[in-house]
Amino acid sequence: MAKKITPTETERCIESMIAVFQKYAGREITNSRNTLSKTEFLAFMNTELASFTQNQDPGVLDRMMKKLDLNSDGQLDFQEFLNLIGGLAQACHASFTAASQPVKKM
């Protein structure tokens, strides 16, 4: 009998990112299931990253969408979505790293 392999934590995280993207992509009838429209992006940000968006000025999400939309098609494909997730992960890592550094006394 074949041994059942349990997904690793990293594999589960990847599966989760794919599932979250697919949860929001294609909600609009006119939109592809492979991309996030601006409305879908806003729904994702306001639901999944609410603690980030609640303290931002209204235009920040529009600017983020434009910056992430590398091919300027008005949609975010999965790679563009991953650029957002990667950037946020880097920012969080830098913040956690800085917070854990001892304060030097002069």
N, CA, C and O atoms as CSV, one atom per row, in Angstrom:
chain,resi,resn,atom,element,x,y,z
A,1,MET,N,N,0.843,-1.166,0.000
A,1,MET,CA,C,0.000,0.000,0.000
A,1,MET,C,C,0.898,1.243,0.000
A,1,MET,O,O,1.907,1.296,0.704
A,2,ALA,N,N,0.510,2.241,-0.806
A,2,ALA,CA,C,1.286,3.475,-0.907
A,2,ALA,C,C,1.112,4.312,0.353
A,2,ALA,O,O,0.021,4.426,0.913
A,3,LYS,N,N,2.212,4.883,0.767
A,3,LYS,CA,C,2.186,5.746,1.941
A,3,LYS,C,C,1.582,7.092,1.565
A,3,LYS,O,O,1.973,7.707,0.573
A,4,LYS,N,N,0.628,7.540,2.367
A,4,LYS,CA,C,-0.005,8.834,2.122
A,4,LYS,C,C,0.949,9.935,2.563
A,4,LYS,O,O,1.447,9.939,3.689
A,5,ILE,N,N,1.194,10.876,1.639
A,5,ILE,CA,C,2.097,11.979,1.942
A,5,ILE,C,C,1.276,13.197,2.348
A,5,ILE,O,O,0.391,13.642,1.617
A,6,THR,N,N,1.583,13.717,3.510
A,6,THR,CA,C,0.907,14.910,4.010
A,6,THR,C,C,1.611,16.130,3.443
A,6,THR,O,O,2.839,16.215,3.486
A,7,PRO,N,N,0.835,17.090,2.904
A,7,PRO,CA,C,1.468,18.303,2.368
A,7,PRO,C,C,2.257,19.044,3.451
A,7,PRO,O,O,1.864,19.079,4.617
A,8,THR,N,N,3.354,19.619,3.042
A,8,THR,CA,C,4.165,20.403,3.963
A,8,THR,C,C,3.487,21.748,4.224
A,8,THR,O,O,2.526,22.117,3.549
A,9,GLU,N,N,4.001,22.464,5.204
A,9,GLU,CA,C,3.455,23.785,5.509
A,9,GLU,C,C,3.579,24.711,4.299
A,9,GLU,O,O,2.660,25.472,3.996
A,10,THR,N,N,4.721,24.641,3.609
A,10,THR,CA,C,4.926,25.474,2.423
A,10,THR,C,C,3.939,25.109,1.324
A,10,THR,O,O,3.373,25.994,0.682
A,11,GLU,N,N,3.727,23.818,1.101
A,11,GLU,CA,C,2.762,23.376,0.082
A,11,GLU,C,C,1.348,23.840,0.436
A,11,GLU,O,O,0.593,24.239,-0.451
A,12,ARG,N,N,0.987,23.795,1.699
A,12,ARG,CA,C,-0.334,24.264,2.117
A,12,ARG,C,C,-0.467,25.773,1.907
A,12,ARG,O,O,-1.536,26.255,1.531
A,13,CYS,N,N,0.606,26.514,2.147
A,13,CYS,CA,C,0.578,27.970,1.919
A,13,CYS,C,C,0.378,28.283,0.439
A,13,CYS,O,O,-0.386,29.185,0.095
A,14,ILE,N,N,1.051,27.555,-0.429
A,14,ILE,CA,C,0.887,27.749,-1.878
A,14,ILE,C,C,-0.544,27.437,-2.289
A,14,ILE,O,O,-1.165,28.204,-3.025
A,15,GLU,N,N,-1.066,26.314,-1.816
A,15,GLU,CA,C,-2.452,25.953,-2.109
A,15,GLU,C,C,-3.405,27.043,-1.627
A,15,GLU,O,O,-4.381,27.362,-2.306
A,16,SER,N,N,-3.126,27.605,-0.473
A,16,SER,CA,C,-3.973,28.651,0.084
A,16,SER,C,C,-3.948,29.904,-0.785
A,16,SER,O,O,-4.994,30.509,-1.023
A,17,MET,N,N,-2.776,30.299,-1.257
A,17,MET,CA,C,-2.671,31.490,-2.126
A,17,MET,C,C,-3.461,31.287,-3.421
A,17,MET,O,O,-4.141,32.201,-3.888
A,18,ILE,N,N,-3.371,30.106,-3.988
A,18,ILE,CA,C,-4.128,29.799,-5.204
A,18,ILE,C,C,-5.621,29.856,-4.912
A,18,ILE,O,O,-6.384,30.428,-5.691
A,19,ALA,N,N,-6.043,29.270,-3.800
A,19,ALA,CA,C,-7.467,29.250,-3.441
A,19,ALA,C,C,-8.005,30.655,-3.201
A,19,ALA,O,O,-9.119,30.971,-3.618
A,20,VAL,N,N,-7.225,31.500,-2.535
A,20,VAL,CA,C,-7.673,32.876,-2.277
A,20,VAL,C,C,-7.811,33.630,-3.597
A,20,VAL,O,O,-8.799,34.333,-3.810
A,21,PHE,N,N,-6.826,33.489,-4.483
A,21,PHE,CA,C,-6.906,34.155,-5.789
A,21,PHE,C,C,-8.165,33.705,-6.530
A,21,PHE,O,O,-8.912,34.534,-7.050
A,22,GLN,N,N,-8.395,32.405,-6.578
A,22,GLN,CA,C,-9.549,31.868,-7.304
A,22,GLN,C,C,-10.871,32.259,-6.657
A,22,GLN,O,O,-11.890,32.347,-7.342
A,23,LYS,N,N,-10.869,32.493,-5.354
A,23,LYS,CA,C,-12.079,32.920,-4.646
A,23,LYS,C,C,-12.569,34.270,-5.166
A,23,LYS,O,O,-13.776,34.503,-5.234
A,24,TYR,N,N,-11.652,35.157,-5.530
A,24,TYR,CA,C,-12.016,36.507,-5.967
A,24,TYR,C,C,-12.006,36.663,-7.487
A,24,TYR,O,O,-12.762,37.479,-8.015
A,25,ALA,N,N,-11.187,35.919,-8.192
A,25,ALA,CA,C,-11.079,36.039,-9.647
A,25,ALA,C,C,-12.349,35.522,-10.318
A,25,ALA,O,O,-12.855,34.453,-9.979
A,26,GLY,N,N,-12.848,36.291,-11.266
A,26,GLY,CA,C,-13.996,35.850,-12.040
A,26,GLY,C,C,-15.333,36.013,-11.349
A,26,GLY,O,O,-16.323,35.431,-11.793
A,27,ARG,N,N,-15.393,36.778,-10.287
A,27,ARG,CA,C,-16.678,37.030,-9.630
A,27,ARG,C,C,-17.625,37.783,-10.555
A,27,ARG,O,O,-18.830,37.533,-10.578
A,28,GLU,N,N,-17.052,38.711,-11.318
A,28,GLU,CA,C,-17.863,39.484,-12.254
A,28,GLU,C,C,-18.129,38.632,-13.494
A,28,GLU,O,O,-17.246,37.919,-13.971
A,29,ILE,N,N,-19.322,38.713,-13.994
A,29,ILE,CA,C,-19.725,37.895,-15.151
A,29,ILE,C,C,-18.823,38.153,-16.356
A,29,ILE,O,O,-18.498,37.229,-17.102
A,30,THR,N,N,-18.424,39.403,-16.546
A,30,THR,CA,C,-17.632,39.758,-17.717
A,30,THR,C,C,-16.144,39.501,-17.536
A,30,THR,O,O,-15.374,39.735,-18.468
A,31,ASN,N,N,-15.714,39.033,-16.382
A,31,ASN,CA,C,-14.291,38.877,-16.113
A,31,ASN,C,C,-13.851,37.420,-16.188
A,31,ASN,O,O,-14.625,36.503,-15.915
A,32,SER,N,N,-12.594,37.233,-16.562
A,32,SER,CA,C,-11.978,35.921,-16.635
A,32,SER,C,C,-11.776,35.337,-15.239
A,32,SER,O,O,-11.584,36.076,-14.274
A,33,ARG,N,N,-11.821,34.026,-15.138
A,33,ARG,CA,C,-11.548,33.343,-13.871
A,33,ARG,C,C,-10.051,33.330,-13.582
A,33,ARG,O,O,-9.627,32.869,-12.522
A,34,ASN,N,N,-9.243,33.836,-14.523
A,34,ASN,CA,C,-7.794,33.828,-14.365
A,34,ASN,C,C,-7.224,35.192,-13.988
A,34,ASN,O,O,-6.007,35.339,-13.869
A,35,THR,N,N,-8.082,36.186,-13.800
A,35,THR,CA,C,-7.615,37.520,-13.458
A,35,THR,C,C,-8.544,38.176,-12.439
A,35,THR,O,O,-9.696,37.777,-12.267
A,36,LEU,N,N,-8.005,39.194,-11.772
A,36,LEU,CA,C,-8.799,40.018,-10.865
A,36,LEU,C,C,-9.076,41.345,-11.555
A,36,LEU,O,O,-8.151,42.028,-11.994
A,37,SER,N,N,-10.338,41.704,-11.650
A,37,SER,CA,C,-10.694,43.037,-12.128
A,37,SER,C,C,-10.422,44.024,-11.001
A,37,SER,O,O,-10.073,43.619,-9.892
A,38,LYS,N,N,-10.576,45.291,-11.272
A,38,LYS,CA,C,-10.388,46.298,-10.228
A,38,LYS,C,C,-11.369,46.063,-9.082
A,38,LYS,O,O,-10.985,46.130,-7.915
A,39,THR,N,N,-12.629,45.789,-9.406
A,39,THR,CA,C,-13.642,45.539,-8.375
A,39,THR,C,C,-13.281,44.307,-7.549
A,39,THR,O,O,-13.422,44.315,-6.326
A,40,GLU,N,N,-12.818,43.253,-8.212
A,40,GLU,CA,C,-12.428,42.030,-7.507
A,40,GLU,C,C,-11.191,42.274,-6.644
A,40,GLU,O,O,-11.094,41.765,-5.527
A,41,PHE,N,N,-10.254,43.051,-7.168
A,41,PHE,CA,C,-9.058,43.413,-6.396
A,41,PHE,C,C,-9.451,44.178,-5.139
A,41,PHE,O,O,-8.945,43.900,-4.052
A,42,LEU,N,N,-10.352,45.141,-5.292
A,42,LEU,CA,C,-10.800,45.920,-4.135
A,42,LEU,C,C,-11.496,45.023,-3.113
A,42,LEU,O,O,-11.283,45.179,-1.910
A,43,ALA,N,N,-12.323,44.089,-3.575
A,43,ALA,CA,C,-12.995,43.150,-2.663
A,43,ALA,C,C,-11.968,42.306,-1.926
A,43,ALA,O,O,-12.086,42.095,-0.719
A,44,PHE,N,N,-10.964,41.822,-2.643
A,44,PHE,CA,C,-9.887,41.037,-2.021
A,44,PHE,C,C,-9.182,41.864,-0.944
A,44,PHE,O,O,-9.029,41.415,0.192
A,45,MET,N,N,-8.756,43.070,-1.310
A,45,MET,CA,C,-8.006,43.913,-0.381
A,45,MET,C,C,-8.835,44.270,0.855
A,45,MET,O,O,-8.342,44.203,1.980
A,46,ASN,N,N,-10.095,44.650,0.638
A,46,ASN,CA,C,-10.936,45.083,1.746
A,46,ASN,C,C,-11.397,43.936,2.641
A,46,ASN,O,O,-11.807,44.166,3.779
A,47,THR,N,N,-11.334,42.706,2.139
A,47,THR,CA,C,-11.723,41.542,2.932
A,47,THR,C,C,-10.508,40.837,3.529
A,47,THR,O,O,-10.438,40.615,4.738
A,48,GLU,N,N,-9.562,40.493,2.676
A,48,GLU,CA,C,-8.420,39.681,3.103
A,48,GLU,C,C,-7.315,40.502,3.763
A,48,GLU,O,O,-6.541,39.968,4.558
A,49,LEU,N,N,-7.232,41.779,3.447
A,49,LEU,CA,C,-6.190,42.640,4.007
A,49,LEU,C,C,-6.806,43.889,4.642
A,49,LEU,O,O,-6.285,44.996,4.507
A,50,ALA,N,N,-7.909,43.686,5.324
A,50,ALA,CA,C,-8.680,44.801,5.892
A,50,ALA,C,C,-7.867,45.642,6.874
A,50,ALA,O,O,-8.036,46.860,6.923
A,51,SER,N,N,-6.997,45.020,7.647
A,51,SER,CA,C,-6.207,45.805,8.608
A,51,SER,C,C,-5.249,46.744,7.894
A,51,SER,O,O,-4.897,47.795,8.429
A,52,PHE,N,N,-4.825,46.378,6.695
A,52,PHE,CA,C,-3.968,47.255,5.891
A,52,PHE,C,C,-4.783,48.377,5.250
A,52,PHE,O,O,-4.378,49.539,5.287
A,53,THR,N,N,-5.915,48.037,4.672
A,53,THR,CA,C,-6.679,49.018,3.895
A,53,THR,C,C,-7.441,50.012,4.752
A,53,THR,O,O,-7.725,51.118,4.292
A,54,GLN,N,N,-7.781,49.659,5.977
A,54,GLN,CA,C,-8.629,50.539,6.787
A,54,GLN,C,C,-7.970,51.870,7.111
A,54,GLN,O,O,-8.673,52.851,7.354
A,55,ASN,N,N,-6.664,51.933,7.124
A,55,ASN,CA,C,-5.972,53.172,7.474
A,55,ASN,C,C,-5.354,53.877,6.269
A,55,ASN,O,O,-4.524,54.770,6.438
A,56,GLN,N,N,-5.746,53.492,5.068
A,56,GLN,CA,C,-5.180,54.074,3.849
A,56,GLN,C,C,-6.129,55.103,3.257
A,56,GLN,O,O,-7.345,55.025,3.431
A,57,ASP,N,N,-5.546,56.075,2.549
A,57,ASP,CA,C,-6.411,57.023,1.841
A,57,ASP,C,C,-7.065,56.289,0.669
A,57,ASP,O,O,-6.513,55.309,0.171
A,58,PRO,N,N,-8.226,56.749,0.230
A,58,PRO,CA,C,-8.994,56.031,-0.795
A,58,PRO,C,C,-8.228,55.765,-2.099
A,58,PRO,O,O,-8.483,54.759,-2.761
A,59,GLY,N,N,-7.315,56.629,-2.471
A,59,GLY,CA,C,-6.604,56.460,-3.737
A,59,GLY,C,C,-5.480,55.452,-3.713
A,59,GLY,O,O,-4.964,55.082,-4.768
A,60,VAL,N,N,-5.082,54.991,-2.518
A,60,VAL,CA,C,-3.933,54.092,-2.451
A,60,VAL,C,C,-4.200,52.765,-3.162
A,60,VAL,O,O,-3.299,52.221,-3.801
A,61,LEU,N,N,-5.414,52.238,-3.063
A,61,LEU,CA,C,-5.714,50.966,-3.724
A,61,LEU,C,C,-5.726,51.123,-5.242
A,61,LEU,O,O,-5.303,50.219,-5.962
A,62,ASP,N,N,-6.204,52.255,-5.726
A,62,ASP,CA,C,-6.151,52.516,-7.171
A,62,ASP,C,C,-4.701,52.566,-7.644
A,62,ASP,O,O,-4.359,51.994,-8.680
A,63,ARG,N,N,-3.857,53.249,-6.884
A,63,ARG,CA,C,-2.443,53.347,-7.262
A,63,ARG,C,C,-1.766,51.985,-7.194
A,63,ARG,O,O,-0.939,51.658,-8.046
A,64,MET,N,N,-2.109,51.198,-6.195
A,64,MET,CA,C,-1.541,49.853,-6.082
A,64,MET,C,C,-1.925,49.012,-7.285
A,64,MET,O,O,-1.084,48.332,-7.872
A,65,MET,N,N,-3.205,49.061,-7.653
A,65,MET,CA,C,-3.680,48.283,-8.797
A,65,MET,C,C,-2.913,48.675,-10.055
A,65,MET,O,O,-2.470,47.805,-10.805
A,66,LYS,N,N,-2.753,49.965,-10.291
A,66,LYS,CA,C,-2.038,50.426,-11.490
A,66,LYS,C,C,-0.587,49.978,-11.480
A,66,LYS,O,O,-0.049,49.585,-12.515
A,67,LYS,N,N,0.048,50.034,-10.319
A,67,LYS,CA,C,1.455,49.637,-10.228
A,67,LYS,C,C,1.622,48.125,-10.404
A,67,LYS,O,O,2.587,47.674,-11.021
A,68,LEU,N,N,0.701,47.360,-9.874
A,68,LEU,CA,C,0.771,45.896,-9.985
A,68,LEU,C,C,0.439,45.400,-11.387
A,68,LEU,O,O,0.938,44.357,-11.810
A,69,ASP,N,N,-0.395,46.135,-12.106
A,69,ASP,CA,C,-0.863,45.739,-13.443
A,69,ASP,C,C,0.239,45.997,-14.469
A,69,ASP,O,O,0.193,46.980,-15.209
A,70,LEU,N,N,1.224,45.108,-14.505
A,70,LEU,CA,C,2.419,45.313,-15.326
A,70,LEU,C,C,2.135,45.413,-16.820
A,70,LEU,O,O,2.832,46.139,-17.529
A,71,ASN,N,N,1.130,44.701,-17.308
A,71,ASN,CA,C,0.818,44.756,-18.742
A,71,ASN,C,C,-0.288,45.757,-19.064
A,71,ASN,O,O,-0.735,45.837,-20.208
A,72,SER,N,N,-0.724,46.509,-18.082
A,72,SER,CA,C,-1.709,47.595,-18.239
A,72,SER,C,C,-3.003,47.159,-18.928
A,72,SER,O,O,-3.563,47.891,-19.744
A,73,ASP,N,N,-3.468,45.949,-18.586
A,73,ASP,CA,C,-4.719,45.471,-19.183
A,73,ASP,C,C,-5.932,45.702,-18.283
A,73,ASP,O,O,-7.041,45.292,-18.624
A,74,GLY,N,N,-5.729,46.351,-17.144
A,74,GLY,CA,C,-6.834,46.622,-16.230
A,74,GLY,C,C,-7.217,45.431,-15.372
A,74,GLY,O,O,-8.232,45.467,-14.677
A,75,GLN,N,N,-6.420,44.384,-15.413
A,75,GLN,CA,C,-6.667,43.155,-14.655
A,75,GLN,C,C,-5.369,42.736,-13.975
A,75,GLN,O,O,-4.281,43.105,-14.418
A,76,LEU,N,N,-5.487,41.968,-12.905
A,76,LEU,CA,C,-4.310,41.369,-12.288
A,76,LEU,C,C,-4.345,39.871,-12.526
A,76,LEU,O,O,-5.264,39.183,-12.081
A,77,ASP,N,N,-3.332,39.367,-13.236
A,77,ASP,CA,C,-3.236,37.919,-13.395
A,77,ASP,C,C,-2.557,37.346,-12.147
A,77,ASP,O,O,-2.199,38.087,-11.231
A,78,PHE,N,N,-2.385,36.037,-12.123
A,78,PHE,CA,C,-1.857,35.399,-10.916
A,78,PHE,C,C,-0.438,35.871,-10.603
A,78,PHE,O,O,-0.104,36.070,-9.435
A,79,GLN,N,N,0.402,36.054,-11.624
A,79,GLN,CA,C,1.764,36.528,-11.387
A,79,GLN,C,C,1.755,37.934,-10.781
A,79,GLN,O,O,2.517,38.217,-9.857
A,80,GLU,N,N,0.903,38.802,-11.295
A,80,GLU,CA,C,0.798,40.157,-10.756
A,80,GLU,C,C,0.278,40.123,-9.315
A,80,GLU,O,O,0.722,40.905,-8.474
A,81,PHE,N,N,-0.656,39.222,-9.037
A,81,PHE,CA,C,-1.165,39.019,-7.683
A,81,PHE,C,C,-0.043,38.566,-6.751
A,81,PHE,O,O,0.067,39.039,-5.620
A,82,LEU,N,N,0.790,37.641,-7.243
A,82,LEU,CA,C,1.902,37.160,-6.423
A,82,LEU,C,C,2.917,38.257,-6.140
A,82,LEU,O,O,3.566,38.245,-5.094
A,83,ASN,N,N,3.059,39.210,-7.065
A,83,ASN,CA,C,3.942,40.348,-6.806
A,83,ASN,C,C,3.451,41.135,-5.595
A,83,ASN,O,O,4.251,41.588,-4.776
A,84,LEU,N,N,2.135,41.297,-5.483
A,84,LEU,CA,C,1.551,41.964,-4.317
A,84,LEU,C,C,1.847,41.175,-3.046
A,84,LEU,O,O,2.321,41.738,-2.059
A,85,ILE,N,N,1.569,39.884,-3.067
A,85,ILE,CA,C,1.754,39.042,-1.885
A,85,ILE,C,C,3.226,39.018,-1.490
A,85,ILE,O,O,3.554,39.115,-0.307
A,86,GLY,N,N,4.109,38.889,-2.470
A,86,GLY,CA,C,5.545,38.887,-2.183
A,86,GLY,C,C,6.008,40.202,-1.587
A,86,GLY,O,O,6.789,40.212,-0.636
A,87,GLY,N,N,5.534,41.312,-2.136
A,87,GLY,CA,C,5.901,42.622,-1.603
A,87,GLY,C,C,5.421,42.817,-0.174
A,87,GLY,O,O,6.142,43.354,0.667
A,88,LEU,N,N,4.209,42.380,0.091
A,88,LEU,CA,C,3.682,42.488,1.454
A,88,LEU,C,C,4.462,41.591,2.415
A,88,LEU,O,O,4.738,41.981,3.549
A,89,ALA,N,N,4.812,40.397,1.960
A,89,ALA,CA,C,5.587,39.478,2.799
A,89,ALA,C,C,6.961,40.069,3.108
A,89,ALA,O,O,7.442,39.964,4.237
A,90,GLN,N,N,7.594,40.689,2.112
A,90,GLN,CA,C,8.897,41.320,2.337
A,90,GLN,C,C,8.788,42.463,3.342
A,90,GLN,O,O,9.630,42.595,4.230
A,91,ALA,N,N,7.758,43.282,3.202
A,91,ALA,CA,C,7.562,44.401,4.121
A,91,ALA,C,C,7.323,43.907,5.549
A,91,ALA,O,O,7.868,44.464,6.502
A,92,CYS,N,N,6.511,42.865,5.691
A,92,CYS,CA,C,6.252,42.298,7.022
A,92,CYS,C,C,7.527,41.706,7.612
A,92,CYS,O,O,7.812,41.896,8.795
A,93,HIS,N,N,8.289,40.995,6.798
A,93,HIS,CA,C,9.541,40.398,7.268
A,93,HIS,C,C,10.500,41.480,7.746
A,93,HIS,O,O,11.114,41.344,8.804
A,94,ALA,N,N,10.631,42.552,6.974
A,94,ALA,CA,C,11.518,43.655,7.360
A,94,ALA,C,C,11.057,44.291,8.668
A,94,ALA,O,O,11.872,44.632,9.526
A,95,SER,N,N,9.746,44.444,8.808
A,95,SER,CA,C,9.196,45.029,10.028
A,95,SER,C,C,9.455,44.133,11.233
A,95,SER,O,O,9.857,44.613,12.293
A,96,PHE,N,N,9.226,42.827,11.070
A,96,PHE,CA,C,9.456,41.890,12.172
A,96,PHE,C,C,10.934,41.835,12.533
A,96,PHE,O,O,11.286,41.770,13.710
A,97,THR,N,N,11.794,41.861,11.529
A,97,THR,CA,C,13.234,41.815,11.758
A,97,THR,C,C,13.694,43.059,12.509
A,97,THR,O,O,14.465,42.968,13.464
A,98,ALA,N,N,13.214,44.219,12.070
A,98,ALA,CA,C,13.588,45.473,12.732
A,98,ALA,C,C,13.086,45.505,14.169
A,98,ALA,O,O,13.780,45.998,15.059
A,99,ALA,N,N,11.887,44.984,14.400
A,99,ALA,CA,C,11.304,44.991,15.741
A,99,ALA,C,C,12.055,44.068,16.692
A,99,ALA,O,O,12.055,44.289,17.903
A,100,SER,N,N,12.700,43.028,16.146
A,100,SER,CA,C,13.391,42.071,17.001
A,100,SER,C,C,14.842,42.457,17.285
A,100,SER,O,O,15.513,41.807,18.086
A,101,GLN,N,N,15.325,43.514,16.628
A,101,GLN,CA,C,16.698,43.977,16.845
A,101,GLN,C,C,16.768,44.740,18.167
A,101,GLN,O,O,15.905,45.564,18.468
A,102,PRO,N,N,17.799,44.457,18.943
A,102,PRO,CA,C,17.948,45.216,20.201
A,102,PRO,C,C,18.290,46.668,19.896
A,102,PRO,O,O,18.994,46.966,18.931
A,103,VAL,N,N,17.792,47.548,20.716
A,103,VAL,CA,C,18.047,48.974,20.553
A,103,VAL,C,C,19.444,49.268,21.094
A,103,VAL,O,O,19.758,48.920,22.232
A,104,LYS,N,N,20.278,49.906,20.282
A,104,LYS,CA,C,21.634,50.243,20.696
A,104,LYS,C,C,21.615,51.541,21.489
A,104,LYS,O,O,20.989,52.527,21.101
A,105,LYS,N,N,22.318,51.507,22.605
A,105,LYS,CA,C,22.446,52.714,23.421
A,105,LYS,C,C,23.731,53.420,23.047
A,105,LYS,O,O,24.755,52.778,22.814
A,106,MET,N,N,23.680,54.722,22.989
A,106,MET,CA,C,24.870,55.496,22.619
A,106,MET,C,C,25.429,56.195,23.807
A,106,MET,O,O,26.434,56.897,23.694
